[in-house]
Amino acid sequence: MQDRFGIYLSIETSKGTITIPLERAIERILYDTHPAYLPTAERLCQILKSKALDGNKILTIKAVDQALKLLVCNKRIIEVRVDGAVYYAWPLRREDSFTFDL
């Protein structure tokens, strides 16, 4: 399944890798994000769309390890890394955690 951007997100977990269209991933991010952090989530989605328009075909999401989940009291966070620096991090509603390396 291809989305209008023609780009996919590859989600790497301990159980394997899943590849989903960017548009679907953006919908999930916006749905999962706590309302207090929605502006930041929207900014993340703008970054993802921008990367798609730059010609990147696959962006990778890696699952954050259990130790990090415990450090944030089992609340899900997303880290957005640009050139190795953490750009955003915030808690989400769901229990899984992901890292976006851009």
Contacts in CASP RR format, 6 or more apart in sequence:
PFRMAT RR
TARGET T0000
AUTHOR 0000-0000-0000
METHOD contacts of the structure
MODEL  1
MQDRFGIYLSIETSKGTITIPLERAIERILYDTHPAYLPTAERLCQILKS
KALDGNKILTIKAVDQALKLLVCNKRIIEVRVDGAVYYAWPLRREDSFTF
DL
1 20 0 8 1.000
1 21 0 8 1.000
1 24 0 8 1.000
2 8 0 8 1.000
2 21 0 8 1.000
3 21 0 8 1.000
3 22 0 8 1.000
3 23 0 8 1.000
3 24 0 8 1.000
4 23 0 8 1.000
5 21 0 8 1.000
5 22 0 8 1.000
5 23 0 8 1.000
5 49 0 8 1.000
5 52 0 8 1.000
5 53 0 8 1.000
6 21 0 8 1.000
6 22 0 8 1.000
6 52 0 8 1.000
6 57 0 8 1.000
7 21 0 8 1.000
7 22 0 8 1.000
7 51 0 8 1.000
7 52 0 8 1.000
7 55 0 8 1.000
7 56 0 8 1.000
7 57 0 8 1.000
7 58 0 8 1.000
7 59 0 8 1.000
8 19 0 8 1.000
8 20 0 8 1.000
8 21 0 8 1.000
8 22 0 8 1.000
8 57 0 8 1.000
8 58 0 8 1.000
8 59 0 8 1.000
9 19 0 8 1.000
9 20 0 8 1.000
9 21 0 8 1.000
9 22 0 8 1.000
9 25 0 8 1.000
9 48 0 8 1.000
9 58 0 8 1.000
9 59 0 8 1.000
9 60 0 8 1.000
9 61 0 8 1.000
10 17 0 8 1.000
10 18 0 8 1.000
10 19 0 8 1.000
10 58 0 8 1.000
10 59 0 8 1.000
10 60 0 8 1.000
10 61 0 8 1.000
11 17 0 8 1.000
11 18 0 8 1.000
11 19 0 8 1.000
11 20 0 8 1.000
11 60 0 8 1.000
11 61 0 8 1.000
11 63 0 8 1.000
11 98 0 8 1.000
12 60 0 8 1.000
12 61 0 8 1.000
12 62 0 8 1.000
12 63 0 8 1.000
13 63 0 8 1.000
14 63 0 8 1.000
19 58 0 8 1.000
22 48 0 8 1.000
22 49 0 8 1.000
22 52 0 8 1.000
22 59 0 8 1.000
25 48 0 8 1.000
25 61 0 8 1.000
26 45 0 8 1.000
26 48 0 8 1.000
26 49 0 8 1.000
29 41 0 8 1.000
29 44 0 8 1.000
29 45 0 8 1.000
29 78 0 8 1.000
30 38 0 8 1.000
30 41 0 8 1.000
30 42 0 8 1.000
30 45 0 8 1.000
32 76 0 8 1.000
32 92 0 8 1.000
32 93 0 8 1.000
32 94 0 8 1.000
33 40 0 8 1.000
33 41 0 8 1.000
33 90 0 8 1.000
33 92 0 8 1.000
33 93 0 8 1.000
34 90 0 8 1.000
34 91 0 8 1.000
34 92 0 8 1.000
34 93 0 8 1.000
37 90 0 8 1.000
37 91 0 8 1.000
37 92 0 8 1.000
40 88 0 8 1.000
40 90 0 8 1.000
41 78 0 8 1.000
41 90 0 8 1.000
43 88 0 8 1.000
44 78 0 8 1.000
44 80 0 8 1.000
44 88 0 8 1.000
44 100 0 8 1.000
47 80 0 8 1.000
47 82 0 8 1.000
47 87 0 8 1.000
47 102 0 8 1.000
48 59 0 8 1.000
48 100 0 8 1.000
48 102 0 8 1.000
51 59 0 8 1.000
51 102 0 8 1.000
52 59 0 8 1.000
59 100 0 8 1.000
59 102 0 8 1.000
60 100 0 8 1.000
60 101 0 8 1.000
61 98 0 8 1.000
61 99 0 8 1.000
61 100 0 8 1.000
62 98 0 8 1.000
62 99 0 8 1.000
62 101 0 8 1.000
63 96 0 8 1.000
63 97 0 8 1.000
63 98 0 8 1.000
63 99 0 8 1.000
64 77 0 8 1.000
64 79 0 8 1.000
64 97 0 8 1.000
64 98 0 8 1.000
64 99 0 8 1.000
68 77 0 8 1.000
68 97 0 8 1.000
69 76 0 8 1.000
69 97 0 8 1.000
72 91 0 8 1.000
72 97 0 8 1.000
74 95 0 8 1.000
75 91 0 8 1.000
75 92 0 8 1.000
76 91 0 8 1.000
76 92 0 8 1.000
76 93 0 8 1.000
76 94 0 8 1.000
76 95 0 8 1.000
76 96 0 8 1.000
76 97 0 8 1.000
76 98 0 8 1.000
77 89 0 8 1.000
77 90 0 8 1.000
77 91 0 8 1.000
77 92 0 8 1.000
77 97 0 8 1.000
78 88 0 8 1.000
78 89 0 8 1.000
78 90 0 8 1.000
78 92 0 8 1.000
78 97 0 8 1.000
78 98 0 8 1.000
78 99 0 8 1.000
78 100 0 8 1.000
79 86 0 8 1.000
79 87 0 8 1.000
79 88 0 8 1.000
79 89 0 8 1.000
79 99 0 8 1.000
79 100 0 8 1.000
80 86 0 8 1.000
80 87 0 8 1.000
80 88 0 8 1.000
80 89 0 8 1.000
80 100 0 8 1.000
80 102 0 8 1.000
81 87 0 8 1.000
81 99 0 8 1.000
81 100 0 8 1.000
81 101 0 8 1.000
81 102 0 8 1.000
82 102 0 8 1.000
84 101 0 8 1.000
87 102 0 8 1.000
END
